[in-house]
Every structure is written in C-alpha cells, then in structure tokens.
Amino acid sequence: MIDVLYFAWVRERIGLPKEQVETSAVTVADLVAELVQREDRYAAAFEDVSALRVAVDQELCEFDTPLAGAREVAFFPPMTGG
C-alpha cells in the first residue's frame, strides 16, 4: 500500500488530494499506467506527464524511479518562480 498525493490541477482533475493505492508497480511510470487504467479522470490528469513533476518519499525524482520501499508518491505541476 502506498500513499499517493495530488497537488494543484492534478488534484482538481482527479478530485482527491490523497489516496492509498494497492499497487504492483515497479516504477513511478508503472504506477501512472495503473492509475490511468482506473477511470477517465486519472487519464485526464496524466495525459501529459511531461507537464508533471514527481516526488517519492518527498524527494524529487524521475518517472523511471523504482518504488521498492516507497511509502509516498506525490504528483504536482512544475514550480514557477515569481
């Protein structure tokens, strides 16, 4: 079981700030593929992963990052300065 957190427009599209997911995903990309298969709202949120950043256990990472031992994955748009 892994906690999945959604921020900004990702949360708006999915309709949840956080959920616990039972997954057999090996990498973040595998997890995204599983989520997209669930419902259209997930497909909409993840249709362009190049517009997303991801963190595993609060460390910024890439979508090919392994999930072994991870407790939390967070998805959010890139930060903008200002």
Sequence and secondary structure as in RCSB ss.txt:
>XXXX:A:sequence
MIDVLYFAWVRERIGLPKEQVETSAVTVADLVAELVQREDRYAAAFEDVSALRVAVDQELCEFDTPLAGAREVAF
FPPMTGG
>XXXX:A:secstr
 EEEEE THHHHHHT SEEEE    SBHHHHHHHHHHH HHHHHHTS GGG EEEETTEEE TT B TT  EEEE
E      
